[in-house]
Amino acid sequence: MRLLERMRKEWFMIGIVLAIAGAKLEPSIGVNGGPLKPEITVSYIAVATIFFNSGLSLNTEFADCGLHASPCVFCSDSDQGGRWK
């Protein structure tokens, strides 16, 4: 029971160790052009996941403040785009 509790507490470190061990055993998965496609996965999917997770951790008060400003940003952006044509 104590080992299971320790594994639940240290799940992230265990996952990192398993990922490193898997990369050491089979490095062909992560090469450019390999099945993992790191040129796409790292540059787009990983960055999007990081920003998504950061957005989930925001306080709702902070998110509500940003929602009030967004219509102004959209209006001013569309107005400025029309001036250059």
PDB file of N, CA, C and O in Angstrom:
ATOM      1  N   MET A   1       0.825  -1.189   0.000  1.00  0.00           N
ATOM      2  CA  MET A   1       0.000   0.000   0.000  1.00  0.00           C
ATOM      3  C   MET A   1       0.873   1.258   0.000  1.00  0.00           C
ATOM      4  O   MET A   1       0.540   2.244  -0.657  1.00  0.00           O
ATOM      5  N   ARG A   2       1.962   1.225   0.718  1.00  0.00           N
ATOM      6  CA  ARG A   2       2.822   2.392   0.802  1.00  0.00           C
ATOM      7  C   ARG A   2       3.517   2.659  -0.531  1.00  0.00           C
ATOM      8  O   ARG A   2       3.723   3.815  -0.901  1.00  0.00           O
ATOM      9  N   LEU A   3       3.880   1.601  -1.253  1.00  0.00           N
ATOM     10  CA  LEU A   3       4.510   1.763  -2.572  1.00  0.00           C
ATOM     11  C   LEU A   3       3.536   2.389  -3.561  1.00  0.00           C
ATOM     12  O   LEU A   3       3.924   3.243  -4.357  1.00  0.00           O
ATOM     13  N   LEU A   4       2.291   1.977  -3.516  1.00  0.00           N
ATOM     14  CA  LEU A   4       1.270   2.536  -4.403  1.00  0.00           C
ATOM     15  C   LEU A   4       1.042   4.023  -4.113  1.00  0.00           C
ATOM     16  O   LEU A   4       0.875   4.813  -5.042  1.00  0.00           O
ATOM     17  N   GLU A   5       1.033   4.402  -2.861  1.00  0.00           N
ATOM     18  CA  GLU A   5       0.887   5.815  -2.504  1.00  0.00           C
ATOM     19  C   GLU A   5       2.079   6.625  -3.000  1.00  0.00           C
ATOM     20  O   GLU A   5       1.914   7.744  -3.486  1.00  0.00           O
ATOM     21  N   ARG A   6       3.265   6.068  -2.879  1.00  0.00           N
ATOM     22  CA  ARG A   6       4.474   6.768  -3.339  1.00  0.00           C
ATOM     23  C   ARG A   6       4.446   6.937  -4.862  1.00  0.00           C
ATOM     24  O   ARG A   6       4.836   7.985  -5.377  1.00  0.00           O
ATOM     25  N   MET A   7       3.986   5.909  -5.581  1.00  0.00           N
ATOM     26  CA  MET A   7       3.899   5.984  -7.041  1.00  0.00           C
ATOM     27  C   MET A   7       2.869   7.029  -7.462  1.00  0.00           C
ATOM     28  O   MET A   7       3.089   7.743  -8.441  1.00  0.00           O
ATOM     29  N   ARG A   8       1.773   7.133  -6.761  1.00  0.00           N
ATOM     30  CA  ARG A   8       0.770   8.161  -7.075  1.00  0.00           C
ATOM     31  C   ARG A   8       1.315   9.561  -6.834  1.00  0.00           C
ATOM     32  O   ARG A   8       1.000  10.495  -7.572  1.00  0.00           O
ATOM     33  N   LYS A   9       2.126   9.696  -5.807  1.00  0.00           N
ATOM     34  CA  LYS A   9       2.701  10.995  -5.502  1.00  0.00           C
ATOM     35  C   LYS A   9       3.768  11.384  -6.522  1.00  0.00           C
ATOM     36  O   LYS A   9       3.865  12.555  -6.890  1.00  0.00           O
ATOM     37  N   GLU A  10       4.559  10.438  -6.978  1.00  0.00           N
ATOM     38  CA  GLU A  10       5.682  10.693  -7.885  1.00  0.00           C
ATOM     39  C   GLU A  10       5.369  10.266  -9.324  1.00  0.00           C
ATOM     40  O   GLU A  10       6.272   9.834 -10.041  1.00  0.00           O
ATOM     41  N   TRP A  11       4.116  10.377  -9.757  1.00  0.00           N
ATOM     42  CA  TRP A  11       3.731   9.880 -11.081  1.00  0.00           C
ATOM     43  C   TRP A  11       4.445  10.615 -12.202  1.00  0.00           C
ATOM     44  O   TRP A  11       4.754  10.007 -13.227  1.00  0.00           O
ATOM     45  N   PHE A  12       4.714  11.891 -12.042  1.00  0.00           N
ATOM     46  CA  PHE A  12       5.364  12.655 -13.108  1.00  0.00           C
ATOM     47  C   PHE A  12       6.814  12.212 -13.291  1.00  0.00           C
ATOM     48  O   PHE A  12       7.276  12.047 -14.420  1.00  0.00           O
ATOM     49  N   MET A  13       7.525  12.020 -12.193  1.00  0.00           N
ATOM     50  CA  MET A  13       8.912  11.581 -12.269  1.00  0.00           C
ATOM     51  C   MET A  13       8.999  10.172 -12.849  1.00  0.00           C
ATOM     52  O   MET A  13       9.911   9.878 -13.621  1.00  0.00           O
ATOM     53  N   ILE A  14       8.079   9.317 -12.492  1.00  0.00           N
ATOM     54  CA  ILE A  14       8.060   7.962 -13.055  1.00  0.00           C
ATOM     55  C   ILE A  14       7.810   8.021 -14.555  1.00  0.00           C
ATOM     56  O   ILE A  14       8.429   7.278 -15.317  1.00  0.00           O
ATOM     57  N   GLY A  15       6.913   8.894 -14.982  1.00  0.00           N
ATOM     58  CA  GLY A  15       6.640   9.056 -16.413  1.00  0.00           C
ATOM     59  C   GLY A  15       7.851   9.558 -17.175  1.00  0.00           C
ATOM     60  O   GLY A  15       8.120   9.102 -18.286  1.00  0.00           O
ATOM     61  N   ILE A  16       8.587  10.498 -16.584  1.00  0.00           N
ATOM     62  CA  ILE A  16       9.795  11.007 -17.239  1.00  0.00           C
ATOM     63  C   ILE A  16      10.838   9.911 -17.382  1.00  0.00           C
ATOM     64  O   ILE A  16      11.457   9.774 -18.437  1.00  0.00           O
ATOM     65  N   VAL A  17      11.035   9.130 -16.325  1.00  0.00           N
ATOM     66  CA  VAL A  17      12.008   8.032 -16.372  1.00  0.00           C
ATOM     67  C   VAL A  17      11.604   7.012 -17.429  1.00  0.00           C
ATOM     68  O   VAL A  17      12.457   6.525 -18.172  1.00  0.00           O
ATOM     69  N   LEU A  18      10.326   6.682 -17.508  1.00  0.00           N
ATOM     70  CA  LEU A  18       9.867   5.733 -18.528  1.00  0.00           C
ATOM     71  C   LEU A  18      10.041   6.290 -19.944  1.00  0.00           C
ATOM     72  O   LEU A  18      10.398   5.550 -20.861  1.00  0.00           O
ATOM     73  N   ALA A  19       9.792   7.582 -20.125  1.00  0.00           N
ATOM     74  CA  ALA A  19       9.977   8.189 -21.442  1.00  0.00           C
ATOM     75  C   ALA A  19      11.443   8.187 -21.853  1.00  0.00           C
ATOM     76  O   ALA A  19      11.761   7.912 -23.010  1.00  0.00           O
ATOM     77  N   ILE A  20      12.336   8.490 -20.921  1.00  0.00           N
ATOM     78  CA  ILE A  20      13.764   8.474 -21.221  1.00  0.00           C
ATOM     79  C   ILE A  20      14.241   7.060 -21.513  1.00  0.00           C
ATOM     80  O   ILE A  20      15.032   6.851 -22.433  1.00  0.00           O
ATOM     81  N   ALA A  21      13.770   6.092 -20.743  1.00  0.00           N
ATOM     82  CA  ALA A  21      14.152   4.698 -20.980  1.00  0.00           C
ATOM     83  C   ALA A  21      13.637   4.220 -22.336  1.00  0.00           C
ATOM     84  O   ALA A  21      14.341   3.505 -23.049  1.00  0.00           O
ATOM     85  N   GLY A  22      12.422   4.607 -22.691  1.00  0.00           N
ATOM     86  CA  GLY A  22      11.885   4.236 -24.002  1.00  0.00           C
ATOM     87  C   GLY A  22      12.664   4.863 -25.138  1.00  0.00           C
ATOM     88  O   GLY A  22      12.878   4.227 -26.171  1.00  0.00           O
ATOM     89  N   ALA A  23      13.092   6.105 -24.960  1.00  0.00           N
ATOM     90  CA  ALA A  23      13.887   6.776 -25.997  1.00  0.00           C
ATOM     91  C   ALA A  23      15.260   6.141 -26.129  1.00  0.00           C
ATOM     92  O   ALA A  23      15.817   6.084 -27.225  1.00  0.00           O
ATOM     93  N   LYS A  24      15.807   5.667 -25.028  1.00  0.00           N
ATOM     94  CA  LYS A  24      17.115   5.004 -25.072  1.00  0.00           C
ATOM     95  C   LYS A  24      17.007   3.644 -25.766  1.00  0.00           C
ATOM     96  O   LYS A  24      17.914   3.252 -26.500  1.00  0.00           O
ATOM     97  N   LEU A  25      15.922   2.933 -25.543  1.00  0.00           N
ATOM     98  CA  LEU A  25      15.750   1.608 -26.137  1.00  0.00           C
ATOM     99  C   LEU A  25      15.388   1.674 -27.619  1.00  0.00           C
ATOM    100  O   LEU A  25      15.842   0.838 -28.401  1.00  0.00           O
ATOM    101  N   GLU A  26      14.587   2.644 -28.011  1.00  0.00           N
ATOM    102  CA  GLU A  26      14.122   2.751 -29.401  1.00  0.00           C
ATOM    103  C   GLU A  26      14.208   4.200 -29.882  1.00  0.00           C
ATOM    104  O   GLU A  26      13.185   4.882 -29.956  1.00  0.00           O
ATOM    105  N   PRO A  27      15.414   4.685 -30.212  1.00  0.00           N
ATOM    106  CA  PRO A  27      15.551   6.089 -30.620  1.00  0.00           C
ATOM    107  C   PRO A  27      15.002   6.388 -32.011  1.00  0.00           C
ATOM    108  O   PRO A  27      14.816   7.557 -32.349  1.00  0.00           O
ATOM    109  N   SER A  28      14.742   5.380 -32.816  1.00  0.00           N
ATOM    110  CA  SER A  28      14.255   5.625 -34.175  1.00  0.00           C
ATOM    111  C   SER A  28      12.842   6.211 -34.200  1.00  0.00           C
ATOM    112  O   SER A  28      12.418   6.747 -35.223  1.00  0.00           O
ATOM    113  N   ILE A  29      12.128   6.117 -33.113  1.00  0.00           N
ATOM    114  CA  ILE A  29      10.767   6.657 -33.070  1.00  0.00           C
ATOM    115  C   ILE A  29      10.788   8.185 -33.104  1.00  0.00           C
ATOM    116  O   ILE A  29       9.901   8.801 -33.695  1.00  0.00           O
ATOM    117  N   GLY A  30      11.795   8.802 -32.475  1.00  0.00           N
ATOM    118  CA  GLY A  30      11.807  10.246 -32.350  1.00  0.00           C
ATOM    119  C   GLY A  30      12.652  10.990 -33.361  1.00  0.00           C
ATOM    120  O   GLY A  30      12.799  12.206 -33.242  1.00  0.00           O
ATOM    121  N   VAL A  31      13.221  10.311 -34.358  1.00  0.00           N
ATOM    122  CA  VAL A  31      14.052  11.012 -35.341  1.00  0.00           C
ATOM    123  C   VAL A  31      13.170  11.781 -36.320  1.00  0.00           C
ATOM    124  O   VAL A  31      11.991  11.469 -36.481  1.00  0.00           O
ATOM    125  N   ASN A  32      13.756  12.798 -36.979  1.00  0.00           N
ATOM    126  CA  ASN A  32      13.003  13.551 -37.989  1.00  0.00           C
ATOM    127  C   ASN A  32      12.525  12.609 -39.088  1.00  0.00           C
ATOM    128  O   ASN A  32      13.301  11.823 -39.631  1.00  0.00           O
ATOM    129  N   GLY A  33      11.246  12.699 -39.405  1.00  0.00           N
ATOM    130  CA  GLY A  33      10.661  11.833 -40.411  1.00  0.00           C
ATOM    131  C   GLY A  33      10.205  10.489 -39.865  1.00  0.00           C
ATOM    132  O   GLY A  33       9.668   9.670 -40.611  1.00  0.00           O
ATOM    133  N   GLY A  34      10.410  10.250 -38.573  1.00  0.00           N
ATOM    134  CA  GLY A  34       9.996   8.996 -37.945  1.00  0.00           C
ATOM    135  C   GLY A  34       8.501   8.990 -37.665  1.00  0.00           C
ATOM    136  O   GLY A  34       7.798   9.940 -38.007  1.00  0.00           O
ATOM    137  N   PRO A  35       8.016   7.921 -37.044  1.00  0.00           N
ATOM    138  CA  PRO A  35       6.572   7.806 -36.798  1.00  0.00           C
ATOM    139  C   PRO A  35       6.025   8.854 -35.828  1.00  0.00           C
ATOM    140  O   PRO A  35       4.832   9.157 -35.870  1.00  0.00           O
ATOM    141  N   LEU A  36       6.867   9.413 -34.956  1.00  0.00           N
ATOM    142  CA  LEU A  36       6.396  10.424 -34.013  1.00  0.00           C
ATOM    143  C   LEU A  36       6.290  11.803 -34.655  1.00  0.00           C
ATOM    144  O   LEU A  36       5.584  12.671 -34.141  1.00  0.00           O
ATOM    145  N   LYS A  37       6.981  12.015 -35.768  1.00  0.00           N
ATOM    146  CA  LYS A  37       6.991  13.288 -36.508  1.00  0.00           C
ATOM    147  C   LYS A  37       7.293  14.473 -35.577  1.00  0.00           C
ATOM    148  O   LYS A  37       6.432  15.331 -35.385  1.00  0.00           O
ATOM    149  N   PRO A  38       8.509  14.534 -34.993  1.00  0.00           N
ATOM    150  CA  PRO A  38       8.805  15.617 -34.050  1.00  0.00           C
ATOM    151  C   PRO A  38       8.801  16.996 -34.688  1.00  0.00           C
ATOM    152  O   PRO A  38       8.593  17.988 -33.990  1.00  0.00           O
ATOM    153  N   GLU A  39       9.024  17.087 -35.988  1.00  0.00           N
ATOM    154  CA  GLU A  39       8.999  18.394 -36.632  1.00  0.00           C
ATOM    155  C   GLU A  39       7.608  19.021 -36.579  1.00  0.00           C
ATOM    156  O   GLU A  39       7.484  20.245 -36.614  1.00  0.00           O
ATOM    157  N   ILE A  40       6.572  18.209 -36.495  1.00  0.00           N
ATOM    158  CA  ILE A  40       5.195  18.701 -36.364  1.00  0.00           C
ATOM    159  C   ILE A  40       4.758  18.665 -34.905  1.00  0.00           C
ATOM    160  O   ILE A  40       4.180  19.625 -34.395  1.00  0.00           O
ATOM    161  N   THR A  41       5.040  17.554 -34.244  1.00  0.00           N
ATOM    162  CA  THR A  41       4.585  17.354 -32.873  1.00  0.00           C
ATOM    163  C   THR A  41       5.129  18.416 -31.931  1.00  0.00           C
ATOM    164  O   THR A  41       4.377  18.993 -31.145  1.00  0.00           O
ATOM    165  N   VAL A  42       6.421  18.678 -32.004  1.00  0.00           N
ATOM    166  CA  VAL A  42       7.032  19.622 -31.065  1.00  0.00           C
ATOM    167  C   VAL A  42       6.665  21.048 -31.419  1.00  0.00           C
ATOM    168  O   VAL A  42       6.349  21.843 -30.534  1.00  0.00           O
ATOM    169  N   SER A  43       6.699  21.384 -32.690  1.00  0.00           N
ATOM    170  CA  SER A  43       6.500  22.784 -33.057  1.00  0.00           C
ATOM    171  C   SER A  43       5.048  23.242 -32.955  1.00  0.00           C
ATOM    172  O   SER A  43       4.813  24.420 -32.688  1.00  0.00           O
ATOM    173  N   TYR A  44       4.095  22.392 -33.151  1.00  0.00           N
ATOM    174  CA  TYR A  44       2.697  22.822 -33.125  1.00  0.00           C
ATOM    175  C   TYR A  44       1.915  22.227 -31.952  1.00  0.00           C
ATOM    176  O   TYR A  44       1.343  22.965 -31.148  1.00  0.00           O
ATOM    177  N   ILE A  45       1.890  20.926 -31.855  1.00  0.00           N
ATOM    178  CA  ILE A  45       1.033  20.269 -30.865  1.00  0.00           C
ATOM    179  C   ILE A  45       1.527  20.522 -29.446  1.00  0.00           C
ATOM    180  O   ILE A  45       0.724  20.802 -28.556  1.00  0.00           O
ATOM    181  N   ALA A  46       2.834  20.429 -29.220  1.00  0.00           N
ATOM    182  CA  ALA A  46       3.361  20.650 -27.868  1.00  0.00           C
ATOM    183  C   ALA A  46       3.154  22.092 -27.425  1.00  0.00           C
ATOM    184  O   ALA A  46       2.772  22.335 -26.281  1.00  0.00           O
ATOM    185  N   VAL A  47       3.397  23.037 -28.299  1.00  0.00           N
ATOM    186  CA  VAL A  47       3.211  24.451 -27.950  1.00  0.00           C
ATOM    187  C   VAL A  47       1.740  24.739 -27.674  1.00  0.00           C
ATOM    188  O   VAL A  47       1.421  25.444 -26.717  1.00  0.00           O
ATOM    189  N   ALA A  48       0.849  24.209 -28.489  1.00  0.00           N
ATOM    190  CA  ALA A  48      -0.582  24.412 -28.266  1.00  0.00           C
ATOM    191  C   ALA A  48      -1.023  23.788 -26.946  1.00  0.00           C
ATOM    192  O   ALA A  48      -1.842  24.370 -26.234  1.00  0.00           O
ATOM    193  N   THR A  49      -0.499  22.625 -26.615  1.00  0.00           N
ATOM    194  CA  THR A  49      -0.845  21.963 -25.352  1.00  0.00           C
ATOM    195  C   THR A  49      -0.360  22.777 -24.162  1.00  0.00           C
ATOM    196  O   THR A  49      -1.068  22.900 -23.162  1.00  0.00           O
ATOM    197  N   ILE A  50       0.847  23.333 -24.263  1.00  0.00           N
ATOM    198  CA  ILE A  50       1.376  24.141 -23.165  1.00  0.00           C
ATOM    199  C   ILE A  50       0.504  25.370 -22.935  1.00  0.00           C
ATOM    200  O   ILE A  50       0.171  25.686 -21.793  1.00  0.00           O
ATOM    201  N   PHE A  51       0.131  26.066 -24.009  1.00  0.00           N
ATOM    202  CA  PHE A  51      -0.717  27.250 -23.846  1.00  0.00           C
ATOM    203  C   PHE A  51      -2.111  26.878 -23.353  1.00  0.00           C
ATOM    204  O   PHE A  51      -2.701  27.612 -22.561  1.00  0.00           O
ATOM    205  N   PHE A  52      -2.640  25.757 -23.809  1.00  0.00           N
ATOM    206  CA  PHE A  52      -3.958  25.312 -23.355  1.00  0.00           C
ATOM    207  C   PHE A  52      -3.939  25.015 -21.859  1.00  0.00           C
ATOM    208  O   PHE A  52      -4.837  25.430 -21.127  1.00  0.00           O
ATOM    209  N   ASN A  53      -2.910  24.292 -21.407  1.00  0.00           N
ATOM    210  CA  ASN A  53      -2.792  23.984 -19.980  1.00  0.00           C
ATOM    211  C   ASN A  53      -2.594  25.249 -19.157  1.00  0.00           C
ATOM    212  O   ASN A  53      -3.121  25.348 -18.049  1.00  0.00           O
ATOM    213  N   SER A  54      -1.855  26.206 -19.669  1.00  0.00           N
ATOM    214  CA  SER A  54      -1.682  27.478 -18.959  1.00  0.00           C
ATOM    215  C   SER A  54      -3.013  28.213 -18.853  1.00  0.00           C
ATOM    216  O   SER A  54      -3.308  28.816 -17.822  1.00  0.00           O
ATOM    217  N   GLY A  55      -3.802  28.168 -19.893  1.00  0.00           N
ATOM    218  CA  GLY A  55      -5.109  28.811 -19.872  1.00  0.00           C
ATOM    219  C   GLY A  55      -6.060  28.162 -18.891  1.00  0.00           C
ATOM    220  O   GLY A  55      -6.879  28.840 -18.270  1.00  0.00           O
ATOM    221  N   LEU A  56      -5.957  26.845 -18.746  1.00  0.00           N
ATOM    222  CA  LEU A  56      -6.819  26.160 -17.785  1.00  0.00           C
ATOM    223  C   LEU A  56      -6.482  26.523 -16.349  1.00  0.00           C
ATOM    224  O   LEU A  56      -7.346  26.456 -15.475  1.00  0.00           O
ATOM    225  N   SER A  57      -5.248  26.903 -16.096  1.00  0.00           N
ATOM    226  CA  SER A  57      -4.847  27.207 -14.725  1.00  0.00           C
ATOM    227  C   SER A  57      -5.090  28.663 -14.337  1.00  0.00           C
ATOM    228  O   SER A  57      -4.802  29.041 -13.202  1.00  0.00           O
ATOM    229  N   LEU A  58      -5.608  29.486 -15.237  1.00  0.00           N
ATOM    230  CA  LEU A  58      -5.894  30.883 -14.899  1.00  0.00           C
ATOM    231  C   LEU A  58      -7.070  30.984 -13.936  1.00  0.00           C
ATOM    232  O   LEU A  58      -7.982  30.157 -13.955  1.00  0.00           O
ATOM    233  N   ASN A  59      -7.031  32.005 -13.103  1.00  0.00           N
ATOM    234  CA  ASN A  59      -8.172  32.273 -12.224  1.00  0.00           C
ATOM    235  C   ASN A  59      -9.335  32.785 -13.066  1.00  0.00           C
ATOM    236  O   ASN A  59      -9.124  33.418 -14.100  1.00  0.00           O
ATOM    237  N   THR A  60     -10.538  32.517 -12.635  1.00  0.00           N
ATOM    238  CA  THR A  60     -11.693  32.964 -13.414  1.00  0.00           C
ATOM    239  C   THR A  60     -11.826  34.479 -13.381  1.00  0.00           C
ATOM    240  O   THR A  60     -12.346  35.063 -14.332  1.00  0.00           O
ATOM    241  N   GLU A  61     -11.376  35.128 -12.323  1.00  0.00           N
ATOM    242  CA  GLU A  61     -11.432  36.587 -12.275  1.00  0.00           C
ATOM    243  C   GLU A  61     -10.554  37.191 -13.362  1.00  0.00           C
ATOM    244  O   GLU A  61     -10.941  38.157 -14.020  1.00  0.00           O
ATOM    245  N   PHE A  62      -9.381  36.622 -13.543  1.00  0.00           N
ATOM    246  CA  PHE A  62      -8.462  37.115 -14.564  1.00  0.00           C
ATOM    247  C   PHE A  62      -9.034  36.864 -15.956  1.00  0.00           C
ATOM    248  O   PHE A  62      -8.910  37.715 -16.837  1.00  0.00           O
ATOM    249  N   ALA A  63      -9.650  35.722 -16.160  1.00  0.00           N
ATOM    250  CA  ALA A  63     -10.223  35.401 -17.467  1.00  0.00           C
ATOM    251  C   ALA A  63     -11.401  36.318 -17.783  1.00  0.00           C
ATOM    252  O   ALA A  63     -11.581  36.707 -18.937  1.00  0.00           O
ATOM    253  N   ASP A  64     -12.204  36.670 -16.783  1.00  0.00           N
ATOM    254  CA  ASP A  64     -13.336  37.563 -17.009  1.00  0.00           C
ATOM    255  C   ASP A  64     -12.871  38.958 -17.420  1.00  0.00           C
ATOM    256  O   ASP A  64     -13.510  39.602 -18.251  1.00  0.00           O
ATOM    257  N   CYS A  65     -11.775  39.425 -16.851  1.00  0.00           N
ATOM    258  CA  CYS A  65     -11.247  40.743 -17.225  1.00  0.00           C
ATOM    259  C   CYS A  65     -10.825  40.750 -18.686  1.00  0.00           C
ATOM    260  O   CYS A  65     -11.040  41.738 -19.389  1.00  0.00           O
ATOM    261  N   GLY A  66     -10.232  39.668 -19.146  1.00  0.00           N
ATOM    262  CA  GLY A  66      -9.789  39.599 -20.532  1.00  0.00           C
ATOM    263  C   GLY A  66     -10.946  39.551 -21.509  1.00  0.00           C
ATOM    264  O   GLY A  66     -10.824  40.028 -22.637  1.00  0.00           O
ATOM    265  N   LEU A  67     -12.058  38.986 -21.096  1.00  0.00           N
ATOM    266  CA  LEU A  67     -13.206  38.891 -21.987  1.00  0.00           C
ATOM    267  C   LEU A  67     -13.826  40.255 -22.254  1.00  0.00           C
ATOM    268  O   LEU A  67     -14.400  40.472 -23.321  1.00  0.00           O
ATOM    269  N   HIS A  68     -13.721  41.172 -21.309  1.00  0.00           N
ATOM    270  CA  HIS A  68     -14.284  42.504 -21.501  1.00  0.00           C
ATOM    271  C   HIS A  68     -13.488  43.303 -22.518  1.00  0.00           C
ATOM    272  O   HIS A  68     -14.044  44.166 -23.197  1.00  0.00           O
ATOM    273  N   ALA A  69     -12.210  43.033 -22.631  1.00  0.00           N
ATOM    274  CA  ALA A  69     -11.361  43.809 -23.534  1.00  0.00           C
ATOM    275  C   ALA A  69     -11.367  43.254 -24.952  1.00  0.00           C
ATOM    276  O   ALA A  69     -11.033  43.979 -25.890  1.00  0.00           O
ATOM    277  N   SER A  70     -11.734  41.998 -25.133  1.00  0.00           N
ATOM    278  CA  SER A  70     -11.608  41.387 -26.452  1.00  0.00           C
ATOM    279  C   SER A  70     -12.494  42.020 -27.530  1.00  0.00           C
ATOM    280  O   SER A  70     -12.021  42.122 -28.663  1.00  0.00           O
ATOM    281  N   PRO A  71     -13.742  42.458 -27.280  1.00  0.00           N
ATOM    282  CA  PRO A  71     -14.497  43.109 -28.361  1.00  0.00           C
ATOM    283  C   PRO A  71     -13.837  44.399 -28.833  1.00  0.00           C
ATOM    284  O   PRO A  71     -13.884  44.718 -30.021  1.00  0.00           O
ATOM    285  N   CYS A  72     -13.223  45.140 -27.918  1.00  0.00           N
ATOM    286  CA  CYS A  72     -12.535  46.372 -28.311  1.00  0.00           C
ATOM    287  C   CYS A  72     -11.363  46.056 -29.222  1.00  0.00           C
ATOM    288  O   CYS A  72     -11.114  46.770 -30.194  1.00  0.00           O
ATOM    289  N   VAL A  73     -10.645  44.992 -28.909  1.00  0.00           N
ATOM    290  CA  VAL A  73      -9.485  44.615 -29.717  1.00  0.00           C
ATOM    291  C   VAL A  73      -9.941  44.208 -31.109  1.00  0.00           C
ATOM    292  O   VAL A  73      -9.317  44.586 -32.100  1.00  0.00           O
ATOM    293  N   PHE A  74     -11.012  43.448 -31.194  1.00  0.00           N
ATOM    294  CA  PHE A  74     -11.499  43.020 -32.506  1.00  0.00           C
ATOM    295  C   PHE A  74     -11.974  44.204 -33.339  1.00  0.00           C
ATOM    296  O   PHE A  74     -11.710  44.259 -34.540  1.00  0.00           O
ATOM    297  N   CYS A  75     -12.672  45.152 -32.717  1.00  0.00           N
ATOM    298  CA  CYS A  75     -13.171  46.315 -33.457  1.00  0.00           C
ATOM    299  C   CYS A  75     -12.028  47.190 -33.947  1.00  0.00           C
ATOM    300  O   CYS A  75     -12.028  47.629 -35.097  1.00  0.00           O
ATOM    301  N   SER A  76     -11.056  47.444 -33.080  1.00  0.00           N
ATOM    302  CA  SER A  76      -9.958  48.317 -33.476  1.00  0.00           C
ATOM    303  C   SER A  76      -9.092  47.641 -34.535  1.00  0.00           C
ATOM    304  O   SER A  76      -8.550  48.311 -35.414  1.00  0.00           O
ATOM    305  N   ASP A  77      -8.962  46.339 -34.457  1.00  0.00           N
ATOM    306  CA  ASP A  77      -8.151  45.634 -35.442  1.00  0.00           C
ATOM    307  C   ASP A  77      -8.820  45.667 -36.811  1.00  0.00           C
ATOM    308  O   ASP A  77      -8.143  45.858 -37.821  1.00  0.00           O
ATOM    309  N   SER A  78     -10.120  45.487 -36.862  1.00  0.00           N
ATOM    310  CA  SER A  78     -10.803  45.497 -38.156  1.00  0.00           C
ATOM    311  C   SER A  78     -10.835  46.914 -38.747  1.00  0.00           C
ATOM    312  O   SER A  78     -10.772  47.071 -39.967  1.00  0.00           O
ATOM    313  N   ASP A  79     -10.933  47.941 -37.902  1.00  0.00           N
ATOM    314  CA  ASP A  79     -10.908  49.313 -38.390  1.00  0.00           C
ATOM    315  C   ASP A  79      -9.548  49.664 -38.992  1.00  0.00           C
ATOM    316  O   ASP A  79      -9.482  50.301 -40.043  1.00  0.00           O
ATOM    317  N   GLN A  80      -8.489  49.264 -38.348  1.00  0.00           N
ATOM    318  CA  GLN A  80      -7.164  49.577 -38.830  1.00  0.00           C
ATOM    319  C   GLN A  80      -6.844  48.833 -40.121  1.00  0.00           C
ATOM    320  O   GLN A  80      -6.110  49.336 -40.972  1.00  0.00           O
ATOM    321  N   GLY A  81      -7.397  47.641 -40.257  1.00  0.00           N
ATOM    322  CA  GLY A  81      -7.158  46.887 -41.479  1.00  0.00           C
ATOM    323  C   GLY A  81      -7.804  47.561 -42.684  1.00  0.00           C
ATOM    324  O   GLY A  81      -7.281  47.466 -43.794  1.00  0.00           O
ATOM    325  N   GLY A  82      -8.932  48.241 -42.486  1.00  0.00           N
ATOM    326  CA  GLY A  82      -9.623  48.918 -43.580  1.00  0.00           C
ATOM    327  C   GLY A  82      -8.916  50.172 -44.050  1.00  0.00           C
ATOM    328  O   GLY A  82      -9.102  50.594 -45.191  1.00  0.00           O
ATOM    329  N   ARG A  83      -8.107  50.778 -43.192  1.00  0.00           N
ATOM    330  CA  ARG A  83      -7.424  52.015 -43.566  1.00  0.00           C
ATOM    331  C   ARG A  83      -6.311  51.795 -44.574  1.00  0.00           C
ATOM    332  O   ARG A  83      -5.984  52.705 -45.336  1.00  0.00           O
ATOM    333  N   TRP A  84      -5.737  50.637 -44.593  1.00  0.00           N
ATOM    334  CA  TRP A  84      -4.578  50.395 -45.455  1.00  0.00           C
ATOM    335  C   TRP A  84      -4.954  49.969 -46.854  1.00  0.00           C
ATOM    336  O   TRP A  84      -4.080  49.848 -47.712  1.00  0.00           O
ATOM    337  N   LYS A  85      -6.213  49.740 -47.107  1.00  0.00           N
ATOM    338  CA  LYS A  85      -6.614  49.287 -48.455  1.00  0.00           C
ATOM    339  C   LYS A  85      -6.793  50.424 -49.413  1.00  0.00           C
ATOM    340  O   LYS A  85      -7.127  50.204 -50.578  1.00  0.00           O
TER     341      LYS A  85
END
